[in-house]
Amino acid sequence: MTEEIESPYLNEEINLSRITPFHIYLEMMKVTAWKRFAHHPTCSQYKEHYYNVGKLKLCVGCTSLYSTIFLSLIIYMTIPSIFKTIPLILGILFLYSCFSALVHFVVRPSTKLMKTFFRSSAGIGLGAYLALIFYLRLWWLQIILFLFLFAGFAVYGLIRGKGHNKRKCSTCPLHTAEIPCCPDKNTNIKIKKLNELVSSQIRKETSSE
């Protein structure tokens, strides 16, 4: 039996407890939150791609990667006697992250646990790379390594492709629903309605004056 798909993009209505600039702005933030934090549509098709933190949904890949970079960088910088004396350790950790990213790209893990593992592994190595740049103390070499880092992110983004985060949408049966499920279109319609509501409120205030 096929599991029923649950999607928040089948309703184009907006529900406000009060019509004030604050409540309208808050609703806009909620409507667009999936783009900023989840980076994937927040329907059940993508449930392995985001964490549920209360009502907030956070991208598994980005949360695992950047939090691990931050935490590992703190470790590398607070135990400088080891990593500064033996920078080879940082280099090995960075190579490990490259290998982890490659395996992640080839295997394309489907479970949240495996995604977290591979992204965290990459974060450990990228934190090591940043620490290595700091310890080198040669400005020209630091610039070169930073450029390599940005180039690496750019190439990885190109390899993944622009529509990577919505790949499952292309074969989703909800395309034929009464209100077709289209996250971007649904979000734009809701934002348009909220903007119209703002304009309406401004006109009322202007006319009352």
C-alpha positions as CSV (number, residue, x, y, z in Angstrom):
1,M,0.0,0.0,0.0
2,T,1.4,3.4,-1.0
3,E,1.9,5.8,1.9
4,E,-0.2,8.9,1.7
5,I,1.8,12.0,1.1
6,E,1.2,14.8,3.5
7,S,1.9,18.3,2.1
8,P,1.4,21.8,3.5
9,Y,1.2,23.2,-0.1
10,L,-2.3,22.0,-1.0
11,N,-3.9,25.1,0.6
12,E,-3.4,28.6,-0.7
13,E,-5.3,30.3,2.2
14,I,-3.7,32.4,4.9
15,N,-4.9,32.3,8.5
16,L,-4.2,35.3,10.7
17,S,-5.3,35.6,14.3
18,R,-5.1,39.4,14.0
19,I,-4.6,41.7,11.0
20,T,-1.7,43.9,12.1
21,P,1.7,44.7,10.5
22,F,3.3,42.4,13.1
23,H,1.0,39.4,12.5
24,I,1.3,39.8,8.7
25,Y,5.1,40.0,8.8
26,L,5.2,37.0,11.1
27,E,3.0,35.0,8.7
28,M,5.3,35.9,5.9
29,M,8.3,34.6,7.9
30,K,6.4,31.3,8.5
31,V,5.3,30.9,4.9
32,T,8.9,31.3,3.6
33,A,10.7,29.6,6.5
34,W,11.1,26.3,4.5
35,K,13.2,28.0,1.9
36,R,15.5,29.6,4.5
37,F,15.9,26.8,7.0
38,A,14.7,23.5,5.6
39,H,16.0,24.1,2.0
40,H,13.6,21.3,0.9
41,P,9.8,21.3,0.7
42,T,8.5,20.2,4.1
43,C,6.1,17.6,2.9
44,S,6.4,13.9,3.9
45,Q,8.3,13.1,0.7
46,Y,11.3,15.0,2.2
47,K,10.9,14.0,5.8
48,E,14.4,12.5,5.8
49,H,15.9,15.8,4.6
50,Y,14.9,18.0,7.6
51,Y,14.9,18.0,11.4
52,N,11.8,18.9,13.3
53,V,12.7,21.3,16.0
54,G,9.4,22.3,17.5
55,K,7.5,24.0,14.7
56,L,10.8,24.8,12.9
57,K,12.2,22.6,10.2
58,L,16.0,22.6,9.7
59,C,17.9,21.2,6.7
60,V,19.7,18.0,7.8
61,G,22.7,18.6,5.6
62,C,23.3,22.3,6.4
63,T,22.6,21.9,10.2
64,S,24.9,18.9,10.5
65,L,27.7,20.4,8.3
66,Y,27.8,23.9,9.8
67,S,27.3,23.0,13.4
68,T,30.1,20.4,13.1
69,I,32.4,23.0,11.5
70,F,31.7,25.4,14.3
71,L,32.2,22.8,17.1
72,S,35.3,21.2,15.6
73,L,36.9,24.6,14.9
74,I,36.5,25.4,18.6
75,I,38.2,22.2,19.5
76,Y,41.1,22.8,17.0
77,M,41.6,26.3,18.3
78,T,41.4,25.5,22.0
79,I,43.9,22.7,21.9
80,P,46.5,24.6,19.7
81,S,49.5,22.8,21.2
82,I,48.6,19.6,19.4
83,F,47.3,20.8,16.1
84,K,49.7,23.7,15.7
85,T,52.7,21.4,16.4
86,I,51.4,18.7,14.1
87,P,49.5,20.4,11.3
88,L,49.6,17.1,9.4
89,I,46.7,16.0,11.6
90,L,44.5,18.8,10.2
91,G,45.5,17.9,6.7
92,I,44.5,14.3,7.2
93,L,41.2,15.4,8.7
94,F,40.5,17.6,5.7
95,L,41.3,14.7,3.3
96,Y,38.9,12.6,5.3
97,S,36.2,15.2,4.8
98,C,36.8,15.2,1.0
99,F,36.5,11.5,0.9
100,S,33.3,11.6,3.0
101,A,31.8,14.2,0.7
102,L,32.7,12.1,-2.3
103,V,31.1,9.0,-0.8
104,H,28.0,11.0,0.1
105,F,27.6,12.2,-3.4
106,V,28.1,8.7,-4.9
107,V,26.0,6.7,-2.4
108,R,23.3,9.4,-1.9
109,P,22.1,8.1,1.5
110,S,18.4,8.2,1.9
111,T,18.1,8.0,5.7
112,K,18.4,11.0,8.1
113,L,21.0,9.2,10.2
114,M,23.4,8.5,7.3
115,K,23.0,12.0,6.0
116,T,23.9,13.4,9.4
117,F,26.9,11.1,9.6
118,F,28.4,12.0,6.2
119,R,27.7,15.8,6.6
120,S,29.1,15.8,10.1
121,S,32.2,14.0,8.8
122,A,32.6,16.6,6.2
123,G,32.2,19.4,8.8
124,I,35.0,17.9,10.9
125,G,37.4,18.1,8.0
126,L,36.3,21.6,6.9
127,G,36.8,22.8,10.4
128,A,40.3,21.4,10.3
129,Y,40.9,23.1,6.9
130,L,39.9,26.5,8.4
131,A,42.1,25.9,11.5
132,L,45.0,25.0,9.2
133,I,44.6,28.3,7.3
134,F,44.7,30.2,10.6
135,Y,47.8,28.4,11.9
136,L,49.8,28.9,8.7
137,R,50.2,32.7,9.3
138,L,51.2,33.3,5.7
139,W,48.7,35.8,4.3
140,W,49.3,34.9,0.6
141,L,48.9,31.2,1.4
142,Q,45.8,31.9,3.5
143,I,44.2,33.7,0.5
144,I,45.0,30.9,-1.8
145,L,43.5,28.3,0.5
146,F,40.4,30.4,1.0
147,L,40.0,30.7,-2.8
148,F,40.3,26.9,-3.0
149,L,37.6,26.6,-0.4
150,F,35.2,28.9,-2.2
151,A,35.9,27.2,-5.5
152,G,35.3,23.8,-3.9
153,F,31.9,24.9,-2.6
154,A,31.0,26.4,-6.0
155,V,32.0,23.2,-7.9
156,Y,30.0,21.0,-5.5
157,G,27.0,23.2,-6.0
158,L,27.2,23.0,-9.7
159,I,27.6,19.2,-9.5
160,R,24.5,18.9,-7.3
161,G,22.4,21.0,-9.7
162,K,19.9,23.8,-9.2
163,G,16.9,21.6,-8.7
164,H,18.5,19.0,-6.5
165,N,16.5,20.0,-3.4
166,K,13.2,19.5,-5.2
167,R,14.1,16.3,-7.2
168,K,11.2,14.2,-5.8
169,C,8.7,16.9,-6.8
170,S,9.0,15.9,-10.5
171,T,7.4,12.5,-9.9
172,C,5.1,13.4,-7.1
173,P,1.4,12.3,-7.7
174,L,0.2,15.5,-6.0
175,H,0.8,17.3,-9.2
176,T,-2.6,16.2,-10.3
177,A,-4.4,17.2,-7.0
178,E,-7.3,19.7,-7.1
179,I,-4.8,22.3,-6.1
180,P,-1.6,21.0,-7.6
181,C,1.2,20.8,-5.0
182,C,3.9,23.2,-6.1
183,P,5.9,24.6,-3.1
184,D,7.3,27.7,-4.9
185,K,4.0,28.6,-6.5
186,N,2.1,28.0,-3.3
187,T,4.5,30.2,-1.3
188,N,4.4,33.0,-3.9
189,I,0.6,33.0,-3.9
190,K,0.5,33.3,-0.1
191,I,3.0,36.1,-0.1
192,K,1.1,37.9,-2.8
193,K,-2.1,37.7,-0.7
194,L,-0.3,39.0,2.4
195,N,1.2,41.9,0.4
196,E,-2.3,42.7,-0.9
197,L,-3.5,42.7,2.7
198,V,-0.7,45.1,3.7
199,S,-1.7,47.4,0.8
200,S,-5.3,47.2,1.9
201,Q,-4.4,48.2,5.4
202,I,-2.3,51.1,4.2
203,R,-5.2,52.4,2.0
204,K,-7.6,52.2,5.0
205,E,-5.3,54.1,7.2
206,T,-4.7,56.7,4.5
207,S,-8.4,57.2,3.8
208,S,-9.2,57.5,7.5
209,E,-6.7,60.4,7.8
